Amino acid sequence: ACLERIDPVGLPFDPALHEAVAVALPPAPDRDHTVSATFQMGYRFKDALIRPARVQVYSSEGHA
C-alpha cells in the first residue's frame, strides 16, 4: 500500500503537510510549534500530498 496516513501529534508543525486549525499554549517551552492534536488525518500517496492533516499546534505566539 502506497497510501500513508499523516498523524503528526508530537512532531514539529510543518505547513507543507499540516493545516493549523487551532492553537494552544505549550505546556513547556520545548513543545512550542509542535502538533498537540490531530482533528483530521492527512494522507499522502506516493509522496504526493492528498490531504493535509488538520491539527492543533502549540504556540506561545498569537494568544490574547
Buried (B, 14 or more C-beta within 10 A) or exposed (E): EEEEEBEBEEBEBBEEBBBBEEBEEBEEEEBBBBBBBBEBBBBBEEEEBEEBBBBBBBBEEEEE
